[in-house]
Amino acid sequence: MDYVPPQKLDSNVYFGSLTTLTDPLSLQQRNIRYFIGVDIPSIVFANAYDMLCRPYNEELVMANLENDMLMNTNECHDENTEELISKYRRNNTYLLQKLQNGGNEVFEKYTTAMVTPPVTPVGSRSHQRFSYLDGEKPVNGALGMQVSSNTFNEYSLDRFKIFNELISLFRNTNGNDNILVVSESGNDHELITLLISLILKKDPSIAIMDALQFVKCCRVVDEPILKEEQIFWSSGLIGYHEHVKTTGMFWGPGSSMGHLAGSPVRTNRKNRNTDSQDQIVSPTAKIASSDGCFQRRIASCKRVRF
């Protein structure tokens, strides 16, 4: 698979394939510190974590949305591999717990605490917006307090809730640090569907088809999305779209989540903006109306033929 640099979805979310992890310098130049894997086996992500720890001085966090079939393939490994996976899970679970507890200096003097298993659950003081990160979700929908692992294997609607809450958790920690969402190919419907959910959360009035076109505008590859037709039949995505519509849990105009300005394309794929050209409106900037920058960028993508 050819190397493709991280592709920019919005002000602080990038996406790509596993090969993007092979160039730490490129990641650091984009201030990427948080990583979310989509259907990547733990052994693969554990090796990536081990590789990135040195250039990052262990100051990174990795979480993985993994399905049961991939988890089962990780049961039989030699002692060194088991320790590699254990360290990856232990360290990242500890850091996720610290983030949930509002640790602004999450990477400060944490090494000693991480090297001794098992991870001890840490109660949350006030961050009640990350309910679906809990191993057990309250029946009444009350928001939970802590993660028990950095690996999540929920399906359908819960997977979209967990993914978006991870994004919120990372965004709220440090506005200067960015997020990279990766899958094996960077071009599969599972990854694209999750990215679409971010757009729908930002503005639930957008149609799924328009959100898909928006994601396509952000891509720098011309290959068709793998199993693209399954996106429109995703019960999890449809359910999540309805969820953000009915609950009002979105980042839309006027929110503090940041807004996009400018279009990732001009008239066709050959005229894409680079990262340095992509204009971002300050998270504190006031949007004039609901048809602001984000909606114009969506509209611009809708005019592009694929």
N, C-alpha and C positions, 0 to 999 in steps of 0.2 A: 504494500500500500504506500503510495506516494505521500510525502509529508505535506500537509496543508496547515498553515498557521491558524491559531484560534480565530474563529469568526465571531464578529460582534453582533449581539442581539439588541442590547440597549446599553445604557450608560455604564453598567458594571457587571453584565452577564455576557460571557462568551460561551461558545460551544464548538465541538470538534470531535475528532476520532482519537483513539488511543495514541496514535503517532504524535499528537501534539505534546504529549508528556515527555517525549524524547529530547526536547529542546528547552531545558530549564531557563536559559537566558531569555528566550522569547517570552516565556511565561512571566518571568520577573519584570521584564520591560513593560508588560501590560499590568503590573501590580496584581497578578493573579495569586491568591493565597488560599482560596477555598475551592475544593474539587468535589463534584457530585458525579458518581458513576452510574450508568444506566445499564443494567443487565451484564455487568462485568464480573467474572468469577473472582472470589476473594483472593486467590493466589496471585492473579494477574494484578489486581489493584495493590496487593501487599508488596509485590515486587516494584511496582511504580512508586509506592511510598518510600520504600527503602532507597531507591535510586534518587528521589528528590530530596530526601532528608539532608544530605550533605550540602548541596547548593543553597537550600533554604534554611540551613542551620536548625532543622526540625520545626521551623515556624510555618506550618501549614496544617490544614484540616481536610480530611477526606471522609466522605460519607458515600454509601453505595446502596442503590435500589436494586436488589438482587432477587431473582426468582428462586423458588424451591429447587428446581432441577439443577441450577448452577451451584446452589449451596451443597447439594448432595455430592457433587463431584469433588468437594474439598475435604472429604472425610478421611481419606487414606493418603498420608504424606509421611516423608521421613521426619526425623526429629528436628533437623534444621529448618525445614519448610514449615513445620507446625509452629516453631518459635517465631519465624518471620511473620506468619499470619496472626499469631497471638499478640505480638508487639504492635502490629498495624491496628488491630482491633482495640487493644487496650489503650494505646496512646490517643487514638482519635475519639474513642468513646469518652475518655477523660476530658478532652478539650471541648467536645460538644456539651458535656455536662457543665463545664465551666462557662461556656457561652450562654447557656440557658440561665445560669445564675447571675448573669449580668456582669461577668468579668471583663472589664475594659482592657486590662493588660493580660489577655488570655495566655500569651506565650511567655510571660515573665516568670522565671524560676519554677518551671513546672517539671523539669526532667526527673527529679528524684521521685516526685509523686507518681510518675507514669511507669516507672520500671518495676514496680512491685504489684503483681496481680493478686487477687482479682480487683476489678474496679468497684469501689464502694459508691453506691448511689448517693447523690448529693441533692438535698431538697432545694426547691426554688423559693426565693423570697417573694418575687412579684411578677415574674414573666409568665403570665397565664395565657399567652396567645399561641403557644406551641403545643397544643393538646395532642395532636396526632403523631407527635414524636414519642409519646409514651408507649410502652409495651402493651399496657392495658388502657383502652379508651373508655372513659366513663359512659354509661348508658345514657345519661341525661345530657351529654354533649359538653359538660364542663371541661375546661381546658386543663390538660395535665401538666406535669411539672418537670419531668426529666426523661432522658433517654437511657436505655439499658444496653444499647449497642449502637455502633455506627453503621450497621448493616440492617436494612429494612426490606421485608419481603411481602408487604401488603400489596393487594391488587385493586383494580377498578378505582372507585372514587377515593378510597383511602390513600392510594399511591399518589394521586394528584395533590391531595391535601398535605401529605408528608413532604412531597417535593417542594411545594410552594412555601411551606412553613420553614423548610431548610433555607430556601432563598431569603425569606424574611429575616431569619435568624442571622444569617451571614451579613445581609445588608445593614442590619441595625447595629452591628458590632463596630465597624469602622468604614466610613464612607470612602476611604481611599483604597481599600482592598477590594479586589474583584473576584468573580466566581467563574469557574470553568465547568461546564456540564459536558461529559464525554460518554460516548458509547463506542463499541468496537470499531464500527465503520464511520460513525459520525453522520451517517446518511440513512438511518433506518427509521421506520415509522414510530417506534417506541420513543426515541429521542425527540423527533419532530413534534409528536403529540404533546409531550411534556412542555416543550418550548411554546407551543400554541397556548397551553393553559396559562403561561405567564402573561401573554398578551391579553387573554380573556379576563384575567384578574385585574390587569391595568385598566381595561375598559370593557365591561361585560356587554356593551351594546354592539360590539364588533361581531360579525358572523364568523363562524369557524373557517369558511372558505377564504374570507379576507385575511384572517390571521395566518392561514397557511401561505397565502401569497406573500404576506409580510416576511415570514421566515424564509421563503424562497429568495426574496430580495436580498436577504442578509448573507446568503450562501455565496461562496466563491467557486463552487464546483458545479459542473453542468450535468452530472449524472442524475438520473431520476431517483426520487426517494424510494427506498425499498418498501414494497407493500403499501404504497401511498393510499390505495383505496380503503385500507383498514382504518385510516384516521377517521373517516366519516362514520364508521360503525363502532367507534370506541365508546362503550357504555360509560367508562370512567370519565372520558373527556366531556361527553354530553352531560353526565351527571354533575361534573364539576362546574361546567358553564352555568347550569341551573342553580347550583349551590351559591356561586358568587353573585348571581342575579338576585336571589331571594334573601340572602343574608347581608348584602351590602359590604361584604368583605373584599373590597378591591382597592387598588392603589390610585384610581383615576385622577382626573384633573383636580388640582388643589391639594393632593396628598403630599406626604413628605418623602415619597419613595423615589422621586427624581423623574424627569420627563425628557423625552427625546426631541431633538430638533433636527431639521434637515432630512433628506431622503438618502437611503443607502444606494439608490440608483438614480441615474438621470433618465436615459431613454432605453438603455439595454444593458446587458451583462458586462459589456466592455467598459462601461463608464462608472464603475463602482468607486465610492469614496474609500480612502484609507482611514485607519484609526485616527490619525492626526487631523484628518479633514472632518471627521464626524463631530458635529457641534452638539454639546450637551447643555441644557439649561440647568442652572443651579437648582438643587432640591428645594431651596427656599424661595425660588422665583415664583411669582404669581402668574398663573395662566389666565389669559383674558376671557376665554370662554371654553365650553366643552368641545368646540371644534378647533382646539389648539394644535400644538406641534405634533403630538402623537397621531391625532386623526389625519393631519395632512400627510404624514409619512405613510400611514396605511393607504390613504387615497392614492398616493404616488405609486405605491407598489401595485395597486389594483389596475393601473394603466399599463403595466408591463406584461407582455405576452411571454409565456414559458413553453 
